Amino acid sequence: MQRRSSGSSEDSVDVPVKISRPHGQTRLNDASSTRDSHDFRQSDRPENSGTRSSSARSRRPSSNVNWRPSHSRDGSTEKTATASHIAPATLSPDYPNIDGGRMASSRRRIQTPRSWSPWAISFLTILTSTLGIGLLLGVIYSAATLHCDAKGCRMSWMSPAYHKFDDFDTEHTRFATKYSLYLYREQGFDSKHKIKGIPVLFIPGNAGSYKQVRSIASESARYFHDVLQHDAAALNAGARNLDFFTVDFNEDFTAFHGQTMLDQAEYLNEAIRYILSLYLDPNITQRDPDLPDPSSVIVLGHSMGGIVARTMFIMPNYQPDSVNTIITMSAPHARAPVTFDPRIVNIYNDINNYWRHAYSKKSSAENALGQVTLVSIAGGGLDTVVPSDYAGLESIVPETHGFTVFTSTIPTVWTSMDHQAITWCDQFRKVMVRALYDVVDNRGRSQTKSRVERMSAFKKRFLTGLESFVEKTLPEAAPSTLLTLDHSTTTITADERLVLRTLGSDKKPKAYLVPVPSSEFAEGKKFTLLSDSPLDRPGEDGKLEVLFCDLYPPQAGQASQPFSMNIDLSSGDADATKFACRNAASDVVSLPASSRFTKNPFFKEGEWPILPFSYLEYDVKDISGYGFLAIIDKTGSPTPGWLVAEFSEKNDAHLTHNIGLRRLFSFGLSLHLPANRPMVTEVKLPSVQSSLLAYNLKIEGGACNGREPIFTPLVRQYISEPYESKYFVNAHEVEISLHGVSPYVPPPMKSRQFDDGLSLQFWTDPTCDSPISVHITIDSMGSLGKLYMRYRTIFAAFPLLVVALVLRKQFQVYDNTGVFIPFSESLDFCLRRSLPALLLSMTLLSLSMGQSSSTGSKSLWPWHNSTAAIDFAQNDLLVGTSDPFFWFLIPMIGIICVGVCLSLHYVTLLLTWLLSTVYGWLFVRPIIQHEKKRAVPPTFVPSSPRRRLITAGVLLFLVSTFVPYQFAYVVVCLVQLSTSVRAHRFACDAPSPASVNFSNYVHSIFLLMLWILPINLPTLVVWIRNLAVHWFTPFSSHHNVLSILPFILLVETLTAGKMVPPVTSRLRHLTSLMLFGISIYAAVYGVSHAYMLHYLVNLVAAWLVAVHSTSDAWTLAGLSSMLDSESAEDHKQGKNP
């Protein structure tokens, strides 16, 4: 490495540099100077201005900037300055050339940077930053106000009590002093400390409370007390009350710290072992001794608690088969919500790979998770804490063992929920509790039903019933009702539509008989029925009952069978016809009521409850074995209510439009539904899969010719991976958004089908006999808001691309010219060439990745196993998507980051200016040289070497023993701020090339460190939280001294006022290469592995320390003088001027 001696203007001086501007001042290379370059000014010294000899001026200065003044005996400061000219060099491509002959002049000239203030900004930078800030504000505005789901959760009430298990102490677990185990008791319903049911364990999430179990546990106790204990069939099937246990994690920040996740998983395995042992203690349990003792626990996990539940399976202390049913709420299964901690990234990889590998086993005996079912429930658009896209299980668990569902899909819930509301929402907790009682069975040791039965029960409770794989129960049901009809019964042909506008119009019960088409005419037909009244089950006395019937008595040779119900509408007619019928109520699908009075699919707190619609849908081939369909109107007097039933062709009811996103964006899509359309029409849009786009749907027409429609249009949007449905009642203008293909989410285990895109179902009144027009467009402004949740964490990485490029340009100019240009000027240079070129390259890389992924090429991960059938890491790079439609995302995010970086630059500069002003008022006193002369501002006063050495030593000792290195990083950031404040103060009071260079340098280093600060703060928060709960065990993964040592050395070096010497050898390219590498990494891998950015910047700091060290002579005498210098310097500073 070579360093300049006397030929560079940034060489340090031993005295404060005082710049005067005499009348004869001229500009170097004035003719070719432009506004984007520096004015290198030369100052011809007047005859009477020089006070030092030529030999003094030609003295070789040291290669650092030592800001300490040279004091004379009377305390005054020398008034002359020593400077050197700039050696001939090849300048940056963005920088104007300087005449080498003039630069080689033997006469020393004082050279100052062009008067480009750190506050100055070019028009290009203003334009780009304004555009970036405008886009950012647009994203925030759109996310807050556009395409927002309505809030529909009703409040829940409970009477909680908690029993702490003090016996679960350090003999059972090493975390007994930090965590606690509780049993929930509903006052007035549960016995105080006795357990007699089936164990359920609730795991709170990130910063969650153990008391969040109270809503679900309270509903469970009340439901069993009020309903199930009086249901003999349910009790005989093994239903018993649920004992809810909950864990107090002292509101640990699990999402930020991988070691905390492992600690909680270890504790939970010990807690489950202890819980199961409680059912063996006769002093605590009240279970029937004839029943088997429990061997497993049902687990409910909220947020990160669901991830901790899955982590339990990879822990050494996991007890096999102790957990076989997991339900998670708003849990980010697919990927870590933040990647600031390397341990949490590794844990996610370990647990996801473990689960994938286990389910890849063909033999159930080899699959350790063969009997485990996992259901992930996502809150949807209202969850602004964790993106609901991350809740997907499609890349982890096969359909036979788990699925993902959104709360807006669940019947009778039909609303999105925020991150906390999902634990207390009244309508959701009711469904959750009923689903739990559907899968429990205390007759077996596992306390649950078989895996197949559990999956069937969960799908029945949590899915709509309209999914293509749903099996109808009607074909398997035995005839339960004997129906007797006379010849006056109304018969409807299969080509007619049955419409009942009111019920009980004949003032007596009445049957409507519809012949079912035979199997030879059943192909391509379906039957649909919609009513605003519930359909009765056998034995119920309501308004309507739907039966599928065959003639009775049976044919010769068939045995007759008894019927549980007998419906006789023959009025004693001797020629009445009898039918053996099966009830269809078990296949009813609930739909939100849609009328001109309804606004939402749900009713809110304090509103009058609205009964849902009842809907039946069958493929005719599934019911062609029956001869007739009987619809019984049981009301004996006119009663409000309606029913519409029809047979229709599938081709008329199912439409597929293969329209590309570009065409949809440019022109939209218009659909025409004719007047003779079926009651239900489904439209598939295979290209609409991305969660980054929002759509507007407008319905026009459908007038009923002056007649009141039976019901207003009802729209259902849905996708099948994951199971997400949304309903829109009284629909005319609809805002559509979905959680389909999302950035950074791994691809599903099962390859997507061609028609896996968005589907729209329209229920419209077919009696209106008027056409309907549907127009679908992409909402550009609404789509901006979808970027907020998906790309929030990108601001922890992508801005480093900009900052590293700016710092790279600053070093390039500095090494070539000796001038360390301001941040804003360097940003202007980058905006003209390097930044657009890099963003263009990243965009082309993203497009090429999209093509390579479609052809099965290798991943960019050098260590990735490309032999695997599916590359689960293919979406981890860049902006997380390779869809060519979103080519603009990288440039747009880059422009936003430019605006954010420039804003932080000016905020930091303003803070520095304010603090430097206060610093000047409090600590800086001018030194009066002569009563007729202006006061000379004091110089940059560095801290003493001994103090710096002690500070660094103490920090390193604490990092190696007790505090995490993130704490030390915050300290060095504060020290760097202090250095930046003092350097700015001196640059303002004594402007000189050296002082301005140093001020710009420390400011840029401080900006670089600020963008690393968010990566380190979460771990520091976890550590402080542990101290608050008196947990003093040090982190095992955050005491690497090398992770902070370069930062400490660099910052301590800068506190001494030492300017980095320029590098003129080929090694100067190493600085450029390292900063450019950080830019590339921040763009490509920054979001998925943000923690690596700290280590990369740490390497840059180590390199800068090495460059700084070239200006120092390291000798034993020098080290000795360093330790002894403090008293001498204090003695000098103690003299009064």
PyMOL commands that set and color helices and strands:
alter all, ss='L'
color gray80, all
select helices_A, chain A and resi 30-32+54-57+100-103+123-145+210-226+228-230+232-236+254-256+258-278+304-314+342-359+388-391+421-423+426-439+451-462+474-476+519-521+585-587+620-623+650-653+661-667+766-768+780-790+792-796+798-817+823-832+834-855+884-886+889-923+945-961+965-989+993-1028+1041-1043+1045-1055+1068-1084+1091-1109+1116-1133
alter helices_A, ss='H'
color red, helices_A
select strands_A, chain A and resi 26-28+40-42+111-112+160-164+180-186+198-203+242-248+298-302+325-329+373-378+402-406+481-485+490-491+498-500+510-515+525-531+544-552+565-569+577-583+589-591+613-619+628-633+643-649+654-656+669-673+680-685+695-701+714-719+724-728+733-736+758-763+772-778
alter strands_A, ss='S'
color yellow, strands_A
deselect
rebuild
show_as cartoon
